[in-house]
Amino acid sequence: MKDLQIAFIGAGNMARSIIGGLIEGGLAAGNITACARTEESLQKTAQEFQVNTELDALKAVKNADVVVLAVKPQILKEVALAIAPALTKQTLVLSVAAGITTDSMAKWLGQEFAIVRSMPNTPSLLQLGASGAFANANCSVEQRQIGNDILASVGIVEWVDSEALLNPVTAVSGSGPAYYFLMMEAMIDAGVAMGLDRDSASKLTIQTALGAAKLAQTADVDVAELRRRVTSPGGTTEQAINSFEQNHIRATFTCAMKAASDRGAELAEILGK
Ligand SMILES: NC(=O)c1ccc[n+]([C@@H]2O[C@H](COP(=O)([O-])OP(=O)(O)OC[C@H]3O[C@@H](n4cnc5c(N)ncnc54)[C@H](OP(=O)(O)O)[C@@H]3O)[C@@H](O)[C@H]2O)c1
């Protein structure tokens, strides 16, 4: 990794998270070039990380071993067409753009390129991200490893063998933070409805989410067993769990996440044109 030149097209939230993760992991800032639409963004990125900056995407990717595409999905086509002439067969293209398939990217860049498509999530901003990733057939083992190391600088990485599985990944971890926010919102509101002040309900809810996640991450049993262990027969938790089950919580999640996954497939279709 330490000898690689990495160009970021897009210097927004996601690009800056990864740049921060890479530098923290020991990559020299001089190995990184950031490209954005505005001079203002580039100045901000240079000030924060001391990386090289370039307004012209084609110049930014010249001599890059890895090109990270971190622009909004709607403008990925325009960017891909602009940088294609400067890529070589050795260049790894790593996309973090939601919903753009490797086939669509290959259509715009050229069929011969090694492409890793990833689906990171918002907690990457705190290096607590969870990314799904897929490597196309042109990727060598080394390129896949490089893609892995870059994504791992902001959290965990799970690889899928079939690109279609990035839609369920989107439904689990891509959209997942919002489900937890919704659940926390509902728990805070319910606490307030029962008499707690909002600040206390909020602090108790958020710390409980953090503690439960930490327990789930470090325990040597699965989450179902953890739940059983805190659900004493005849106790308070059992009452709540029974109520959730009677109100079809599992079917609710299955339906919601199927809707997210289906929308992922639909968007890929629309954005890939
Ligand atoms: N944020 C997340 O949690 C998250 C999670 C999963 C996936 N993603 C994916 O990550 C990608 C980036 O998201 P983001 O949240 O980082 O977006 P963002 O903060 O809006 O950043 C987009 C960046 O693209 C730059 N840009 C726009 N047009 C450009 C062009 N023609 N050439 C070069 N750069 C250009 C913008 O430059 P200016 O700053 O100068 O306008 C900006 O730096 C998206 O595709 C998104 O789907 C994000």
The ligand as an ORCA input file, in Angstrom:
! r2SCAN-3c Opt
* xyz 0 1
  N     -21.754      9.730      2.812
  C     -22.043      8.451      3.032
  O     -22.257      8.009      4.155
  C     -22.083      7.462      1.891
  C     -22.413      6.140      2.171
  C     -22.388      5.215      1.134
  C     -22.054      5.608     -0.134
  N     -21.753      6.902     -0.387
  C     -21.431      7.289     -1.760
  O     -20.281      8.096     -1.778
  C     -20.371      8.983     -2.882
  C     -20.004     10.358     -2.400
  O     -20.906     10.730     -1.379
  P     -20.556     11.919     -0.388
  O     -21.512     11.809      0.741
  O     -19.099     11.941     -0.119
  O     -20.958     13.170     -1.331
  P     -20.541     14.699     -1.223
  O     -20.104     15.005      0.183
  O     -21.632     15.485     -1.829
  O     -19.256     14.810     -2.162
  C     -19.293     14.721     -3.550
  C     -17.973     15.248     -4.076
  O     -17.979     15.137     -5.508
  C     -17.340     16.288     -6.018
  N     -17.693     16.482     -7.416
  C     -18.874     16.816     -7.969
  N     -18.774     16.887     -9.315
  C     -17.494     16.575     -9.618
  C     -16.757     16.467    -10.824
  N     -17.351     16.673    -12.004
  N     -15.455     16.133    -10.775
  C     -14.841     15.896     -9.587
  N     -15.486     15.976     -8.401
  C     -16.794     16.302     -8.410
  C     -17.842     17.399     -5.136
  O     -17.022     18.543     -5.291
  P     -17.369     19.909     -4.513
  O     -17.132     19.610     -3.056
  O     -16.370     20.862     -5.037
  O     -18.781     20.234     -4.830
  C     -17.724     16.735     -3.767
  O     -16.406     16.878     -3.261
  C     -21.812      8.912     -3.404
  O     -21.821      8.238     -4.635
  C     -22.538      8.114     -2.373
  O     -23.495      7.269     -2.972
  C     -21.764      7.844      0.600
*
